[in-house]
Structure formats: structure tokens, C-alpha cells
Amino acid sequence: MMDVCRRLSCMWLAGLFVVCLFGMCLAQPDQMMGQQMVGHPMGVPIEVLESGHGFALLGNESHIMRLNVEALCPLEPMQVRNLMASNKSLDEIRDDIRTKRCNTTYNTTYRGSLMLDRSIYPLVNISISPSGNNSTTLWADVLASSPELVSEEPVNAGRITLVISSSDGGIVGRGQLELNRTERAERYAVLLDMHPPMHRYEKNNAGDRSH
């Protein structure tokens, strides 16, 4: 009888942890953008850090643009077992993963992508850091979109720099996107309406977060 109770208890804890991870996996603004994110495995806790949509301006041209950057926190089997055995509530486990484990104890990695019109570009070497006036600066290298690739190897296609700050009751991202799609580099002025993040890193863990 004790073995049956212990087995049922383990099944309940496992289900609770799966629900916790599912709650942290937020939907992509566009499913295709998620498919273009490279360099990190699926099935780990995910949190959308920066997401927005707006325009990229090149001379008299206006192009629709979307941006999505996520934080991933891979957990080892022992870490999962420790969380399952901690008797914490769902909210406590979620908070523990987000603040204590993803921010300090374990390495958090980042992945992202941007969509320019109908072309999707994976983002790599993403760096997010706080800057003056309660703003955040985002840098990332841009890889060539799939239709533009002539080989299976990733090709650097440019770079994006974005300053994210509050503006008139909302959150705005302003910056520059440089793409090397022709013989001359194209430099776009970027203006995005950013979505409020579900969770911000604790202030005492603020600093350059480059991956």
C-alpha cells in the first residue's frame, strides 16, 4: 500500500512540474519565427524576454518587422528531481526556475528571430543589458534567412541594435538594422511597439547578459 501511495505521489509531482514548464512556454507571435530559431534544444523552460512589431524604414520604403527574443534555462535531471521533491507550490517552482536558477545558479541562454516582410532571420550572439533612463539595449547578429542561403551553413547577414524604453504609457524599441543582402549594406531605421514582458530579471541580477 505504501508503494502505491509513493508511486501516485511521484506521478502527481511529475505532472505538476510539467504544468509548470508548460506555463512558462509562451506562444510565439508567429509559429514560423519559432521554427527559425537556432542553436538551442526544445523542451526546456522558455521565457519571452523581448517581443514587438512595427516597421523598418529604408529611404522612402516601409517594411513590416517583428522581433522575438527568448531566454532558455536548461535543467539537469537532478535539478528536476530536486524541484519535484521540494513540496513547493506551482507558483513557487516557477519563481524558483525564473529567478534563482535561470538568473544565477545555471547558465541562461538566448535565442531569437526577426521577420522583415516575409523573410525570417535567426538571431545569434544576443546581448541584452540595462542602460540609462530605465531603458534596455539589445544587440544581436542576424543570420541569412533560409531562402537566401546557398549552403546549409549559417551565414552572417548583418546586425541589429535596439534601445527599448517606456514612451507615452507604452514600450517602444528604436534602433538600426543592418543587412548585407546586396553589394551595399542596407541600413534600416527600426521602430517597434514592444509587448510588456511577462517577467523581468531581478534588479540585483541586472547586468550584461550576452550569449
C-alpha positions in Angstrom: 0.0 0.0 0.0 2.8 2.4 0.8 4.5 1.7 -2.6 1.2 2.5 -4.3 0.9 5.8 -2.4 4.5 6.7 -3.1 4.1 6.0 -6.8 0.9 8.1 -7.0 2.7 10.9 -5.2 5.6 10.8 -7.7 3.2 10.9 -10.6 1.4 13.9 -9.2 4.7 15.8 -8.7 5.8 14.9 -12.2 2.5 16.2 -13.6 2.9 19.4 -11.5 6.3 20.1 -12.9 5.2 19.5 -16.5 2.4 22.0 -16.0 4.9 24.5 -14.6 7.1 24.2 -17.6 4.1 24.5 -19.9 3.1 27.7 -18.2 6.5 29.2 -18.8 6.4 28.4 -22.6 4.7 31.4 -24.1 3.3 31.2 -27.6 5.3 32.6 -30.4 3.9 35.7 -32.2 4.4 33.6 -35.4 4.9 29.9 -35.5 7.3 30.2 -38.4 9.6 32.5 -36.4 9.9 29.8 -33.7 10.9 27.3 -36.4 13.8 29.6 -37.5 15.4 29.9 -34.0 18.6 28.0 -34.0 21.3 26.7 -31.6 19.2 25.5 -28.6 17.2 22.4 -27.9 13.4 22.3 -27.4 11.8 21.0 -24.3 13.4 23.4 -21.8 11.8 26.2 -19.7 11.3 29.2 -22.0 10.5 32.8 -21.3 9.9 35.6 -23.8 12.1 38.5 -22.9 11.5 40.9 -25.7 8.8 40.8 -28.4 7.4 43.5 -30.6 6.2 44.5 -34.0 6.5 47.7 -36.1 8.4 49.0 -39.1 11.9 49.1 -40.6 12.4 52.2 -42.7 14.8 52.3 -45.7 14.7 55.7 -47.5 11.1 56.0 -48.7 10.4 52.3 -48.2 8.5 51.0 -45.2 8.8 47.3 -44.3 6.8 45.4 -41.7 9.0 43.9 -39.0 8.6 41.6 -36.0 11.1 40.7 -33.3 11.1 37.9 -30.7 13.8 37.0 -28.2 13.6 34.2 -25.6 15.5 33.1 -22.6 16.1 29.3 -22.1 17.1 27.7 -18.9 18.1 24.0 -19.4 17.7 21.9 -16.3 19.6 18.7 -15.4 17.7 15.6 -14.3 18.9 16.0 -10.8 17.6 19.6 -10.7 14.2 18.4 -11.9 14.1 15.7 -9.2 15.0 18.2 -6.5 12.2 20.5 -7.6 9.7 17.6 -7.6 10.8 16.7 -4.1 10.7 20.2 -2.7 6.9 20.2 -1.9 6.7 23.7 -3.3 3.6 25.1 -5.0 3.3 25.6 -8.7 4.0 29.4 -8.4 7.0 28.8 -6.1 8.5 26.3 -8.5 8.0 28.7 -11.5 9.5 31.6 -9.5 12.5 29.4 -8.4 13.3 28.5 -12.0 13.0 32.1 -13.2 14.8 34.0 -10.6 17.2 31.7 -8.7 18.1 29.0 -11.2 17.9 30.8 -14.6 19.5 34.0 -13.3 22.2 32.9 -11.0 22.9 29.2 -10.5 22.7 28.0 -14.0 23.6 29.5 -17.4 20.7 31.0 -19.2 21.0 31.1 -23.0 19.1 33.2 -25.5 17.6 32.6 -28.9 15.6 34.9 -31.2 14.5 35.8 -34.7 13.1 38.8 -36.7 10.7 38.9 -39.6 11.2 41.5 -42.2 8.2 41.5 -44.6 8.0 37.7 -45.3 11.7 36.9 -44.7 12.7 35.4 -41.4 16.2 35.9 -39.9 17.5 33.9 -36.9 19.3 36.0 -34.3 22.6 34.8 -32.6 25.1 36.2 -30.2 22.3 38.0 -28.4 23.2 40.5 -25.8 20.7 42.3 -23.5 21.9 44.9 -20.9 20.3 47.7 -18.9 21.2 51.3 -20.0 20.4 54.8 -18.8 17.0 56.2 -18.2 15.4 52.8 -17.3 16.0 51.6 -20.8 17.4 48.3 -22.2 19.8 47.8 -25.1 19.6 44.7 -27.3 22.4 43.7 -29.8 22.3 40.6 -32.0 23.9 39.3 -35.1 21.5 38.4 -37.9 21.8 35.2 -39.9 20.6 34.9 -43.5 17.1 33.7 -44.0 16.5 30.2 -45.4 15.6 31.3 -49.0 18.8 33.4 -49.1 21.1 30.6 -48.1 23.2 29.0 -50.8 24.5 26.3 -48.4 23.4 24.7 -45.2 26.0 26.6 -43.2 24.7 29.7 -41.3 25.8 32.9 -43.0 26.0 36.2 -41.1 23.7 38.7 -42.8 24.1 41.8 -40.6 23.3 43.1 -37.1 20.5 44.7 -35.1 20.8 47.3 -32.3 17.7 48.3 -30.4 17.1 50.6 -27.4 13.9 49.6 -25.5 12.3 52.2 -23.2 8.9 53.4 -21.9 7.2 56.0 -24.1 3.7 57.6 -23.6 2.4 54.8 -21.5 3.8 52.0 -23.8 7.1 50.4 -24.5 9.0 51.4 -27.7 12.1 49.9 -29.4 14.2 52.2 -31.5 17.3 51.3 -33.4 19.0 50.2 -36.5 19.0 47.0 -38.6 21.9 46.4 -41.0 21.5 43.8 -43.7 24.1 42.7 -46.3 21.7 41.4 -48.8 23.2 43.3 -51.8 26.6 44.6 -52.7 25.8 47.6 -50.4 24.8 47.2 -46.8 21.2 48.2 -46.2 20.7 50.3 -43.0 17.1 50.4 -41.8 15.8 52.7 -39.1 13.7 50.5 -36.8 10.6 51.5 -34.7 8.8 48.8 -32.8 5.9 48.6 -30.4 7.2 46.3 -27.7 5.0 43.9 -25.8 5.3 44.1 -21.9 7.4 41.2 -20.8 5.8 38.6 -18.5 8.7 38.7 -16.1 11.7 41.0 -15.6 15.0 39.9 -14.2 15.6 40.9 -10.6 17.5 44.2 -10.2 20.3 42.6 -8.2 21.0 40.3 -11.1 21.0 43.1 -13.7 23.9 43.4 -16.0 25.2 42.4 -19.3 23.6 39.2 -20.5 25.5 38.1 -23.6 25.2 34.7 -25.3 
